[in-house]
Amino acid sequence: MLRWTQSITAKVLGIGLLALLMLVPLSQSDGLVRERQQMRHNASTRVAEGWGGAQTLGGLVLSVPTRTEVRSSDGKSLGVRESSEIVLADELDTVADLAVDRRRVGMYEVPIYTGEVAVRGRIQPADIRRLATGSDTRWDSDKAELRLLIADTRGLQGITSFTVDGHPARLASSTARMGSYTVLSVPMPVDPERDTPVDFALNLRIAGTESFSVLPLARSNSVRIRSPWVDPSFIGALLPGTRSVTARGFDADWRVLDLNRSYGQHWDAGDRDVSERLEPSSFGVTLYQPGSVYQQNDRAGKYGLLFIALTFVAFFLFEVLKGLRLHPVQYLLVGAAMASFYVLLLALSEQIGFGWAYVVAAAAVVLIVGGYATAVLRARRAGLLLGGVLALVYAILYGLIGAEQYALLIGSVVLVAVVALLMYLTRRIDWYAYGVPFNPTPETP
């Protein structure tokens, strides 16, 4: 009896070690997915280099050069510090209509867009007058300018119209930068005694890759982004107040106040703290690609060890229930066949899409393992049964991959059901006798 007990214990431990050994090919497969994801990211970078990257638009803002006399604690003059004061608009209304297309780099597909963007805004004279505070500060009103902030000027395809106070104006390149953003500017001399607002209107055509965002550079910001893309992912500091996502695309609106951001209505251009806060305040949309082949392959790989272990358990049960003997090498070959499923799935999904790739890869592994089981177990029925069980396992796995929000729930229910089924099938096995049914008889008095 001890020899049989030691034998089955060694068998179970050996099968467990073989299952853990399958972590090696599974980790290699996971590494391949990461590598292909990086290659896809590189393809996106190549497209952005020639088309325009993830775009962020901000503005327009007023920049006024200032001169401040610096004095010591005893009142002596230490010189003059030159800088610029940034004044934000009171109102800013931005409407962007994005037309989406796809570009291919090799086998990789990257979403791109062209956008017709309209920006309307107003700078109040009271905000301009706040600049002249303190007797030591002077400002050069004749050198003031309006600035447009843009993340990537390579994507600026044209300015349809631009007016300031109803008069045509023209933006030009500037060496100035605000945070990580490039600046386009137009001269805008201002009078501190001005009692009428500065109105501006800008229409431009912009191109970008994968995402479009806006900076809330006004006291009151109204932003609307529309596109026929059916899978938007809203990103940034704030989500849209209202949105509509249908089979025809999306339409999203934001209403943002100066109270919703971490910087004020005006600041010194040399203030690095404010510059660092600009980018985190942006909000917008990413052209999300749901269930991409790499995301789906990654999800499939997460359940790899579990399903290989369940297949090993199924083979072991046939050993016990049918009185058969399988060699560890045969378990290893079955595990290798199942591990190869993930490599085949990755390779095919890049070419024919994830759905068909999954069908082909799963069918190939089911046929291989089912045929092999028929041969080694010397029972056609056993091979068909194991093949059917494996096909059911792959069907469950496909359901888990597709159920993004309910994957954990479905997976946990399936796992508990499998454990319960195994307990039910082995409830009468006397493990000390290694497969001999155990039929207890009541004690006789």
SELUM-982591 format. One record per residue (C-alpha): residue number from 1; residue in one letter; x, y, z. Coordinates in steps of 0.25 Angstrom, whole numbers. Example, Ala and Ser with C-alpha at 12.3 -4.5 7.8 and 13.67 -1.06 7.14 Angstrom:
% residues 2
+-----+------+-------+-------+-------+
: seq : type :     u :     v :     w :
+-----+------+-------+-------+-------+
:   1 :    a :    49 :   -18 :    31 :
:   2 :    s :    55 :    -4 :    29 :
+-----+------+-------+-------+-------+
//
This chain:
% residues 445
+-----+------+-------+-------+-------+
: seq : type :     u :     v :     w :
+-----+------+-------+-------+-------+
:   1 :    m :     0 :     0 :     0 :
:   2 :    l :    11 :    10 :     3 :
:   3 :    r :    18 :     7 :   -10 :
:   4 :    w :     5 :    11 :   -17 :
:   5 :    t :     3 :    23 :    -9 :
:   6 :    q :    17 :    28 :   -12 :
:   7 :    s :    15 :    25 :   -27 :
:   8 :    i :     2 :    34 :   -28 :
:   9 :    t :     8 :    45 :   -19 :
:  10 :    a :    21 :    45 :   -28 :
:  11 :    k :    12 :    45 :   -40 :
:  12 :    v :     3 :    57 :   -35 :
:  13 :    l :    16 :    65 :   -31 :
:  14 :    g :    22 :    62 :   -45 :
:  15 :    i :    10 :    67 :   -52 :
:  16 :    g :    10 :    79 :   -44 :
:  17 :    l :    25 :    82 :   -47 :
:  18 :    l :    22 :    79 :   -62 :
:  19 :    a :    11 :    90 :   -61 :
:  20 :    l :    20 :   100 :   -55 :
:  21 :    l :    30 :    96 :   -65 :
:  22 :    m :    20 :   101 :   -76 :
:  23 :    l :    23 :   115 :   -70 :
:  24 :    v :    35 :   116 :   -78 :
:  25 :    p :    29 :   115 :   -92 :
:  26 :    l :    17 :   124 :   -87 :
:  27 :    s :    26 :   135 :   -82 :
:  28 :    q :    33 :   134 :   -96 :
:  29 :    s :    20 :   136 :  -102 :
:  30 :    d :    16 :   147 :   -94 :
:  31 :    g :    30 :   154 :   -97 :
:  32 :    l :    26 :   152 :  -112 :
:  33 :    v :    13 :   160 :  -109 :
:  34 :    r :    21 :   171 :  -102 :
:  35 :    e :    31 :   172 :  -114 :
:  36 :    r :    20 :   172 :  -124 :
:  37 :    q :    13 :   183 :  -116 :
:  38 :    q :    26 :   191 :  -116 :
:  39 :    m :    27 :   189 :  -131 :
:  40 :    r :    13 :   195 :  -133 :
:  41 :    h :    16 :   207 :  -124 :
:  42 :    n :    29 :   209 :  -133 :
:  43 :    a :    19 :   209 :  -145 :
:  44 :    s :    11 :   219 :  -138 :
:  45 :    t :    23 :   228 :  -135 :
:  46 :    r :    27 :   227 :  -150 :
:  47 :    v :    13 :   232 :  -155 :
:  48 :    a :    13 :   243 :  -144 :
:  49 :    e :    27 :   248 :  -150 :
:  50 :    g :    21 :   250 :  -163 :
:  51 :    w :     7 :   253 :  -160 :
:  52 :    g :     6 :   260 :  -147 :
:  53 :    g :     6 :   254 :  -133 :
:  54 :    a :    -4 :   254 :  -122 :
:  55 :    q :    -9 :   268 :  -123 :
:  56 :    t :   -12 :   278 :  -111 :
:  57 :    l :   -17 :   292 :  -115 :
:  58 :    g :   -18 :   304 :  -105 :
:  59 :    g :   -21 :   318 :  -107 :
:  60 :    l :   -21 :   329 :  -110 :
:  61 :    v :   -14 :   336 :   -99 :
:  62 :    l :    -8 :   350 :   -98 :
:  63 :    s :     7 :   352 :   -95 :
:  64 :    v :    12 :   365 :   -90 :
:  65 :    p :    27 :   368 :   -88 :
:  66 :    t :    30 :   374 :   -75 :
:  67 :    r :    41 :   381 :   -68 :
:  68 :    t :    42 :   380 :   -52 :
:  69 :    e :    52 :   387 :   -44 :
:  70 :    v :    59 :   378 :   -34 :
:  71 :    r :    63 :   384 :   -21 :
:  72 :    s :    70 :   380 :    -9 :
:  73 :    s :    64 :   379 :     5 :
:  74 :    d :    70 :   393 :     8 :
:  75 :    g :    64 :   399 :    -4 :
:  76 :    k :    76 :   399 :   -14 :
:  77 :    s :    73 :   396 :   -28 :
:  78 :    l :    79 :   383 :   -33 :
:  79 :    g :    76 :   384 :   -47 :
:  80 :    v :    64 :   381 :   -56 :
:  81 :    r :    58 :   367 :   -59 :
:  82 :    e :    51 :   365 :   -72 :
:  83 :    s :    40 :   355 :   -74 :
:  84 :    s :    26 :   354 :   -80 :
:  85 :    e :    12 :   354 :   -73 :
:  86 :    i :     2 :   344 :   -78 :
:  87 :    v :   -12 :   348 :   -78 :
:  88 :    l :   -23 :   338 :   -81 :
:  89 :    a :   -36 :   340 :   -88 :
:  90 :    d :   -49 :   342 :   -81 :
:  91 :    e :   -57 :   333 :   -91 :
:  92 :    l :   -52 :   322 :  -100 :
:  93 :    d :   -60 :   314 :  -109 :
:  94 :    t :   -54 :   302 :  -117 :
:  95 :    v :   -61 :   293 :  -127 :
:  96 :    a :   -53 :   282 :  -133 :
:  97 :    d :   -59 :   273 :  -144 :
:  98 :    l :   -49 :   261 :  -146 :
:  99 :    a :   -49 :   253 :  -159 :
: 100 :    v :   -42 :   239 :  -156 :
: 101 :    d :   -34 :   230 :  -165 :
: 102 :    r :   -24 :   219 :  -163 :
: 103 :    r :   -10 :   218 :  -168 :
: 104 :    r :    -2 :   205 :  -169 :
: 105 :    v :    12 :   203 :  -166 :
: 106 :    g :    15 :   189 :  -171 :
: 107 :    m :     5 :   180 :  -164 :
: 108 :    y :     1 :   191 :  -153 :
: 109 :    e :   -11 :   200 :  -154 :
: 110 :    v :   -10 :   214 :  -147 :
: 111 :    p :   -23 :   223 :  -146 :
: 112 :    i :   -20 :   237 :  -151 :
: 113 :    y :   -29 :   249 :  -152 :
: 114 :    t :   -31 :   263 :  -159 :
: 115 :    g :   -39 :   273 :  -151 :
: 116 :    e :   -46 :   286 :  -155 :
: 117 :    v :   -44 :   294 :  -142 :
: 118 :    a :   -51 :   307 :  -139 :
: 119 :    v :   -47 :   316 :  -127 :
: 120 :    r :   -54 :   328 :  -122 :
: 121 :    g :   -50 :   336 :  -110 :
: 122 :    r :   -50 :   349 :  -103 :
: 123 :    i :   -40 :   356 :   -94 :
: 124 :    q :   -46 :   366 :   -84 :
: 125 :    p :   -40 :   380 :   -82 :
: 126 :    a :   -40 :   378 :   -67 :
: 127 :    d :   -31 :   366 :   -68 :
: 128 :    i :   -21 :   375 :   -77 :
: 129 :    r :   -21 :   386 :   -67 :
: 130 :    r :   -17 :   377 :   -55 :
: 131 :    l :    -4 :   376 :   -62 :
: 132 :    a :     0 :   390 :   -57 :
: 133 :    t :     1 :   387 :   -42 :
: 134 :    g :    12 :   392 :   -34 :
: 135 :    s :    21 :   404 :   -37 :
: 136 :    d :    33 :   396 :   -40 :
: 137 :    t :    27 :   388 :   -52 :
: 138 :    r :    26 :   394 :   -66 :
: 139 :    w :    21 :   387 :   -78 :
: 140 :    d :    23 :   389 :   -93 :
: 141 :    s :     9 :   390 :   -99 :
: 142 :    d :    15 :   392 :  -113 :
: 143 :    k :    22 :   378 :  -112 :
: 144 :    a :    10 :   370 :  -107 :
: 145 :    e :     5 :   358 :  -115 :
: 146 :    l :    -6 :   348 :  -116 :
: 147 :    r :     0 :   334 :  -115 :
: 148 :    l :    -6 :   320 :  -119 :
: 149 :    l :    -1 :   308 :  -112 :
: 150 :    i :     0 :   295 :  -120 :
: 151 :    a :     7 :   282 :  -117 :
: 152 :    d :    12 :   278 :  -131 :
: 153 :    t :    13 :   289 :  -142 :
: 154 :    r :    16 :   278 :  -152 :
: 155 :    g :     1 :   275 :  -152 :
: 156 :    l :    -3 :   289 :  -155 :
: 157 :    q :    -8 :   288 :  -169 :
: 158 :    g :   -14 :   302 :  -171 :
: 159 :    i :   -21 :   314 :  -164 :
: 160 :    t :   -34 :   317 :  -172 :
: 161 :    s :   -36 :   330 :  -165 :
: 162 :    f :   -32 :   338 :  -153 :
: 163 :    t :   -37 :   351 :  -148 :
: 164 :    v :   -34 :   360 :  -136 :
: 165 :    d :   -45 :   371 :  -133 :
: 166 :    g :   -51 :   368 :  -147 :
: 167 :    h :   -38 :   371 :  -154 :
: 168 :    p :   -30 :   360 :  -162 :
: 169 :    a :   -17 :   355 :  -155 :
: 170 :    r :    -6 :   345 :  -158 :
: 171 :    l :     0 :   336 :  -148 :
: 172 :    a :    15 :   334 :  -149 :
: 173 :    s :    26 :   324 :  -143 :
: 174 :    s :    32 :   328 :  -130 :
: 175 :    t :    44 :   324 :  -122 :
: 176 :    a :    36 :   325 :  -109 :
: 177 :    r :    31 :   313 :  -103 :
: 178 :    m :    21 :   311 :   -92 :
: 179 :    g :    24 :   298 :   -84 :
: 180 :    s :    25 :   287 :   -94 :
: 181 :    y :    17 :   294 :  -105 :
: 182 :    t :    21 :   302 :  -117 :
: 183 :    v :    16 :   316 :  -119 :
: 184 :    l :    10 :   323 :  -131 :
: 185 :    s :     9 :   338 :  -129 :
: 186 :    v :     3 :   351 :  -135 :
: 187 :    p :     6 :   365 :  -131 :
: 188 :    m :    -5 :   371 :  -122 :
: 189 :    p :    -1 :   385 :  -116 :
: 190 :    v :   -10 :   388 :  -105 :
: 191 :    d :   -15 :   400 :   -97 :
: 192 :    p :   -16 :   399 :   -82 :
: 193 :    e :   -27 :   409 :   -83 :
: 194 :    r :   -35 :   401 :   -93 :
: 195 :    d :   -49 :   399 :   -89 :
: 196 :    t :   -54 :   389 :  -100 :
: 197 :    p :   -51 :   374 :  -100 :
: 198 :    v :   -41 :   368 :  -110 :
: 199 :    d :   -49 :   358 :  -118 :
: 200 :    f :   -42 :   348 :  -127 :
: 201 :    a :   -47 :   337 :  -136 :
: 202 :    l :   -38 :   326 :  -142 :
: 203 :    n :   -41 :   315 :  -152 :
: 204 :    l :   -30 :   304 :  -155 :
: 205 :    r :   -28 :   291 :  -160 :
: 206 :    i :   -20 :   281 :  -152 :
: 207 :    a :   -15 :   267 :  -153 :
: 208 :    g :   -11 :   257 :  -142 :
: 209 :    t :    -9 :   243 :  -138 :
: 210 :    e :   -18 :   235 :  -128 :
: 211 :    s :   -22 :   247 :  -119 :
: 212 :    f :   -27 :   261 :  -118 :
: 213 :    s :   -27 :   270 :  -106 :
: 214 :    v :   -30 :   284 :  -102 :
: 215 :    l :   -24 :   293 :   -91 :
: 216 :    p :   -34 :   301 :   -82 :
: 217 :    l :   -27 :   315 :   -84 :
: 218 :    a :   -39 :   324 :   -81 :
: 219 :    r :   -48 :   327 :   -69 :
: 220 :    s :   -59 :   320 :   -76 :
: 221 :    n :   -56 :   309 :   -86 :
: 222 :    s :   -66 :   302 :   -95 :
: 223 :    v :   -61 :   291 :  -103 :
: 224 :    r :   -68 :   282 :  -113 :
: 225 :    i :   -61 :   270 :  -120 :
: 226 :    r :   -69 :   262 :  -131 :
: 227 :    s :   -64 :   250 :  -140 :
: 228 :    p :   -70 :   238 :  -147 :
: 229 :    w :   -60 :   229 :  -138 :
: 230 :    v :   -69 :   220 :  -131 :
: 231 :    d :   -60 :   216 :  -119 :
: 232 :    p :   -55 :   229 :  -113 :
: 233 :    s :   -47 :   228 :  -100 :
: 234 :    f :   -48 :   242 :   -92 :
: 235 :    i :   -35 :   246 :   -86 :
: 236 :    g :   -29 :   256 :   -77 :
: 237 :    a :   -32 :   265 :   -65 :
: 238 :    l :   -47 :   265 :   -68 :
: 239 :    l :   -58 :   256 :   -74 :
: 240 :    p :   -68 :   262 :   -83 :
: 241 :    g :   -81 :   268 :   -77 :
: 242 :    t :   -90 :   262 :   -88 :
: 243 :    r :   -86 :   252 :   -98 :
: 244 :    s :   -93 :   244 :  -108 :
: 245 :    v :   -87 :   231 :  -114 :
: 246 :    t :   -94 :   224 :  -125 :
: 247 :    a :   -91 :   215 :  -137 :
: 248 :    r :   -89 :   228 :  -145 :
: 249 :    g :   -78 :   233 :  -136 :
: 250 :    f :   -78 :   242 :  -123 :
: 251 :    d :   -81 :   256 :  -119 :
: 252 :    a :   -75 :   261 :  -106 :
: 253 :    d :   -76 :   275 :   -99 :
: 254 :    w :   -68 :   281 :   -87 :
: 255 :    r :   -71 :   293 :   -79 :
: 256 :    v :   -58 :   297 :   -71 :
: 257 :    l :   -56 :   308 :   -61 :
: 258 :    d :   -43 :   315 :   -56 :
: 259 :    l :   -47 :   309 :   -43 :
: 260 :    n :   -45 :   295 :   -49 :
: 261 :    r :   -30 :   296 :   -52 :
: 262 :    s :   -18 :   298 :   -43 :
: 263 :    y :   -13 :   312 :   -48 :
: 264 :    g :   -18 :   326 :   -49 :
: 265 :    q :   -24 :   335 :   -59 :
: 266 :    h :   -10 :   342 :   -61 :
: 267 :    w :     5 :   338 :   -58 :
: 268 :    d :    19 :   342 :   -61 :
: 269 :    a :    24 :   334 :   -73 :
: 270 :    g :    37 :   330 :   -65 :
: 271 :    d :    29 :   323 :   -55 :
: 272 :    r :    33 :   308 :   -57 :
: 273 :    d :    23 :   303 :   -47 :
: 274 :    v :    11 :   308 :   -56 :
: 275 :    s :    18 :   303 :   -68 :
: 276 :    e :    18 :   289 :   -62 :
: 277 :    r :     3 :   290 :   -58 :
: 278 :    l :    -1 :   293 :   -73 :
: 279 :    e :     0 :   279 :   -79 :
: 280 :    p :    -8 :   272 :   -67 :
: 281 :    s :   -19 :   281 :   -69 :
: 282 :    s :   -22 :   277 :   -83 :
: 283 :    f :   -34 :   268 :   -87 :
: 284 :    g :   -39 :   262 :   -99 :
: 285 :    v :   -41 :   249 :  -106 :
: 286 :    t :   -33 :   237 :  -111 :
: 287 :    l :   -37 :   229 :  -123 :
: 288 :    y :   -37 :   216 :  -115 :
: 289 :    q :   -36 :   202 :  -122 :
: 290 :    p :   -44 :   193 :  -114 :
: 291 :    g :   -39 :   179 :  -112 :
: 292 :    s :   -27 :   180 :  -121 :
: 293 :    v :   -20 :   167 :  -125 :
: 294 :    y :    -9 :   170 :  -115 :
: 295 :    q :   -19 :   173 :  -103 :
: 296 :    q :   -26 :   160 :  -107 :
: 297 :    n :   -14 :   152 :  -108 :
: 298 :    d :    -9 :   157 :   -94 :
: 299 :    r :   -23 :   153 :   -88 :
: 300 :    a :   -22 :   140 :   -94 :
: 301 :    g :    -8 :   137 :   -88 :
: 302 :    k :   -12 :   141 :   -74 :
: 303 :    y :   -20 :   128 :   -74 :
: 304 :    g :   -10 :   119 :   -81 :
: 305 :    l :    -4 :   112 :   -68 :
: 306 :    l :   -18 :   110 :   -63 :
: 307 :    f :   -23 :   103 :   -75 :
: 308 :    i :   -11 :    95 :   -77 :
: 309 :    a :   -12 :    90 :   -63 :
: 310 :    l :   -27 :    86 :   -65 :
: 311 :    t :   -23 :    78 :   -77 :
: 312 :    f :   -12 :    71 :   -69 :
: 313 :    v :   -23 :    68 :   -59 :
: 314 :    a :   -32 :    62 :   -69 :
: 315 :    f :   -21 :    53 :   -74 :
: 316 :    f :   -18 :    49 :   -60 :
: 317 :    l :   -32 :    46 :   -57 :
: 318 :    f :   -33 :    36 :   -69 :
: 319 :    e :   -20 :    30 :   -64 :
: 320 :    v :   -27 :    27 :   -50 :
: 321 :    l :   -41 :    24 :   -55 :
: 322 :    k :   -37 :    15 :   -67 :
: 323 :    g :   -25 :     9 :   -60 :
: 324 :    l :   -15 :    14 :   -71 :
: 325 :    r :    -1 :    19 :   -69 :
: 326 :    l :     5 :    31 :   -76 :
: 327 :    h :    19 :    35 :   -76 :
: 328 :    p :    23 :    50 :   -72 :
: 329 :    v :    29 :    52 :   -86 :
: 330 :    q :    15 :    50 :   -92 :
: 331 :    y :    10 :    60 :   -82 :
: 332 :    l :    21 :    70 :   -86 :
: 333 :    l :    17 :    68 :  -101 :
: 334 :    v :     3 :    71 :   -98 :
: 335 :    g :     7 :    84 :   -91 :
: 336 :    a :    16 :    88 :  -102 :
: 337 :    a :     5 :    87 :  -112 :
: 338 :    m :    -4 :    95 :  -103 :
: 339 :    a :     7 :   106 :  -101 :
: 340 :    s :     9 :   106 :  -116 :
: 341 :    f :    -5 :   111 :  -117 :
: 342 :    y :    -2 :   125 :  -112 :
: 343 :    v :    10 :   127 :  -122 :
: 344 :    l :     1 :   122 :  -133 :
: 345 :    l :   -10 :   131 :  -129 :
: 346 :    l :    -1 :   143 :  -128 :
: 347 :    a :     5 :   141 :  -142 :
: 348 :    l :    -9 :   138 :  -149 :
: 349 :    s :   -16 :   150 :  -142 :
: 350 :    e :    -7 :   160 :  -148 :
: 351 :    q :   -10 :   155 :  -162 :
: 352 :    i :   -25 :   150 :  -162 :
: 353 :    g :   -31 :   157 :  -149 :
: 354 :    f :   -32 :   151 :  -135 :
: 355 :    g :   -46 :   144 :  -137 :
: 356 :    w :   -42 :   135 :  -149 :
: 357 :    a :   -28 :   133 :  -143 :
: 358 :    y :   -34 :   128 :  -130 :
: 359 :    v :   -42 :   118 :  -138 :
: 360 :    v :   -31 :   113 :  -146 :
: 361 :    a :   -21 :   112 :  -135 :
: 362 :    a :   -31 :   105 :  -125 :
: 363 :    a :   -35 :    95 :  -136 :
: 364 :    a :   -21 :    92 :  -139 :
: 365 :    v :   -17 :    89 :  -124 :
: 366 :    v :   -31 :    82 :  -121 :
: 367 :    l :   -28 :    72 :  -133 :
: 368 :    i :   -13 :    70 :  -129 :
: 369 :    v :   -16 :    67 :  -114 :
: 370 :    g :   -29 :    59 :  -117 :
: 371 :    g :   -22 :    51 :  -127 :
: 372 :    y :   -10 :    49 :  -118 :
: 373 :    a :   -19 :    45 :  -107 :
: 374 :    t :   -26 :    34 :  -116 :
: 375 :    a :   -12 :    28 :  -119 :
: 376 :    v :    -6 :    28 :  -105 :
: 377 :    l :   -19 :    24 :   -97 :
: 378 :    r :   -22 :    14 :  -108 :
: 379 :    a :   -36 :    18 :  -107 :
: 380 :    r :   -43 :    26 :  -118 :
: 381 :    r :   -54 :    30 :  -109 :
: 382 :    a :   -45 :    35 :   -99 :
: 383 :    g :   -38 :    44 :  -110 :
: 384 :    l :   -51 :    49 :  -115 :
: 385 :    l :   -55 :    52 :  -100 :
: 386 :    l :   -42 :    60 :   -97 :
: 387 :    g :   -42 :    67 :  -110 :
: 388 :    g :   -57 :    71 :  -107 :
: 389 :    v :   -53 :    76 :   -93 :
: 390 :    l :   -41 :    84 :   -99 :
: 391 :    a :   -50 :    90 :  -109 :
: 392 :    l :   -60 :    94 :   -98 :
: 393 :    v :   -48 :   100 :   -90 :
: 394 :    y :   -44 :   109 :  -102 :
: 395 :    a :   -58 :   113 :  -104 :
: 396 :    i :   -58 :   118 :   -90 :
: 397 :    l :   -45 :   125 :   -92 :
: 398 :    y :   -51 :   132 :  -104 :
: 399 :    g :   -62 :   137 :   -95 :
: 400 :    l :   -53 :   142 :   -84 :
: 401 :    i :   -45 :   150 :   -94 :
: 402 :    g :   -57 :   157 :  -100 :
: 403 :    a :   -64 :   160 :   -87 :
: 404 :    e :   -55 :   171 :   -82 :
: 405 :    q :   -63 :   176 :   -70 :
: 406 :    y :   -68 :   162 :   -66 :
: 407 :    a :   -56 :   154 :   -69 :
: 408 :    l :   -53 :   152 :   -54 :
: 409 :    l :   -67 :   148 :   -50 :
: 410 :    i :   -68 :   138 :   -62 :
: 411 :    g :   -54 :   133 :   -59 :
: 412 :    s :   -57 :   131 :   -44 :
: 413 :    v :   -70 :   124 :   -47 :
: 414 :    v :   -64 :   114 :   -57 :
: 415 :    l :   -52 :   111 :   -47 :
: 416 :    v :   -61 :   108 :   -36 :
: 417 :    a :   -70 :    99 :   -45 :
: 418 :    v :   -58 :    92 :   -50 :
: 419 :    v :   -53 :    89 :   -36 :
: 420 :    a :   -67 :    84 :   -32 :
: 421 :    l :   -67 :    75 :   -44 :
: 422 :    l :   -53 :    69 :   -41 :
: 423 :    m :   -58 :    66 :   -27 :
: 424 :    y :   -70 :    60 :   -32 :
: 425 :    l :   -63 :    51 :   -42 :
: 426 :    t :   -53 :    46 :   -31 :
: 427 :    r :   -62 :    45 :   -19 :
: 428 :    r :   -61 :    29 :   -19 :
: 429 :    i :   -47 :    28 :   -23 :
: 430 :    d :   -38 :    21 :   -12 :
: 431 :    w :   -25 :    29 :   -14 :
: 432 :    y :   -17 :    19 :    -6 :
: 433 :    a :   -21 :     8 :   -15 :
: 434 :    y :   -18 :    17 :   -27 :
: 435 :    g :   -31 :    17 :   -35 :
: 436 :    v :   -38 :     5 :   -28 :
: 437 :    p :   -53 :    10 :   -26 :
: 438 :    f :   -56 :    11 :   -11 :
: 439 :    n :   -69 :     6 :    -7 :
: 440 :    p :   -70 :     8 :     9 :
: 441 :    t :   -79 :    -2 :    16 :
: 442 :    p :   -86 :     1 :    29 :
: 443 :    e :   -80 :    -5 :    41 :
: 444 :    t :   -87 :   -17 :    47 :
: 445 :    p :   -91 :   -16 :    61 :
+-----+------+-------+-------+-------+
//
